[in-house]
Amino acid sequence: MAARRNPAQEASSPAQPAPAQQQPQFRQAREVIQLQDLPGYPQQVLTKLIAYAVAVVVLPISAYFYSVNNLFDGDTTYAGAMAAITANLVLFSYIVLALREDKGDRQKLQQAEEEKKKK
């Protein structure tokens, strides 16, 4: 048979601190890590990322089925090539967009630094 545990003896045991003593420690740990302290991403960036993620899936598949039925009369080799080209175009356009966005951020930072130097 298993031995019965006595919760009263465990609570008064000096090895374990009382639950009231543990609460402030947990509160401090929660206060240290907050969502406000973590770096976030602007909603515009996430919207663009989601839009391009959908585009990189939908556009090549659409291009494949459109070209296999209408352009190449059932030749799947050329239709597959068209889908690959479409996927690469979407990827390339995303890279160009990201580089332009980064360039704009750099220009804004330089303008802010110049204004600080003038003051």
C-alpha positions in Angstrom: 0.0 0.0 0.0 1.1 3.5 -0.6 1.8 5.8 2.3 -0.5 8.7 2.9 1.0 12.2 2.6 0.2 14.8 5.3 -0.1 18.2 3.7 0.1 20.0 7.1 3.6 18.6 7.6 4.8 19.5 4.1 3.6 23.1 4.5 5.5 23.6 7.7 8.6 22.0 6.4 11.6 24.4 6.5 13.0 23.1 3.2 10.2 24.6 1.2 9.2 28.3 1.5 5.6 29.2 2.1 3.5 30.1 -1.0 3.2 33.7 0.2 7.0 34.0 0.0 7.1 32.6 -3.6 4.6 35.0 -5.1 6.7 38.2 -5.2 9.5 36.3 -6.9 7.2 35.2 -9.6 5.8 38.7 -10.0 9.2 40.1 -10.5 10.0 37.5 -13.1 6.7 38.4 -14.9 7.5 42.1 -14.8 11.0 41.6 -16.2 9.7 40.1 -19.5 6.8 42.0 -21.0 5.6 42.2 -24.5 6.3 46.0 -24.5 10.0 45.4 -24.0 10.3 42.9 -26.8 11.1 44.3 -30.3 8.1 44.4 -32.6 7.5 44.6 -36.2 5.4 47.3 -37.9 2.1 46.1 -39.2 3.0 47.2 -42.7 6.0 44.8 -42.8 3.9 41.9 -41.6 1.1 42.7 -44.2 3.7 42.8 -47.0 5.2 39.5 -45.8 1.8 37.8 -45.6 0.8 39.1 -49.0 4.0 37.9 -50.7 3.8 34.5 -48.9 0.3 34.1 -50.4 1.5 35.3 -53.8 4.5 32.9 -53.9 2.1 30.0 -53.4 -0.9 31.1 -55.5 0.6 32.8 -58.5 2.9 29.9 -59.6 0.1 27.4 -59.3 -2.3 29.6 -61.2 0.4 30.3 -63.8 0.9 26.5 -64.2 -2.7 25.6 -64.7 -3.4 28.6 -66.9 -0.4 27.9 -69.2 -0.9 24.2 -69.3 -4.6 24.6 -70.4 -4.4 27.8 -72.6 -0.9 28.5 -73.7 1.0 25.3 -74.2 -1.9 22.8 -75.0 -1.1 20.3 -72.3 2.7 20.5 -72.4 3.6 20.3 -68.7 7.3 20.9 -69.2 6.7 24.5 -70.4 3.9 25.0 -67.9 6.3 24.0 -65.1 8.9 26.4 -66.4 6.3 29.2 -66.5 5.4 28.4 -62.8 9.1 28.5 -61.8 9.6 31.8 -63.6 6.5 33.2 -61.9 7.8 32.1 -58.5 11.2 33.7 -59.2 9.5 37.0 -60.3 7.5 37.1 -57.0 10.6 36.5 -55.0 12.6 39.1 -56.9 9.9 41.7 -56.5 9.9 41.0 -52.7 13.7 41.5 -52.5 13.5 44.7 -54.5 10.7 46.0 -52.2 12.7 45.1 -49.1 15.8 46.9 -50.4 13.8 50.0 -51.3 12.2 50.0 -47.9 15.6 49.7 -46.2 17.0 52.5 -48.3 14.1 54.7 -47.2 14.7 53.9 -43.6 18.4 54.8 -44.0 17.6 58.2 -45.6 15.1 59.0 -42.7 17.8 58.1 -40.2 20.4 60.3 -42.0 18.0 63.2 -42.1 17.3 62.9 -38.4 21.0 62.9 -37.6 21.5 66.0 -39.7 18.7 67.8 -37.9 20.3 66.9 -34.6 23.7 68.2 -35.7 22.0 71.5 -36.8 20.5 72.0 -33.3 
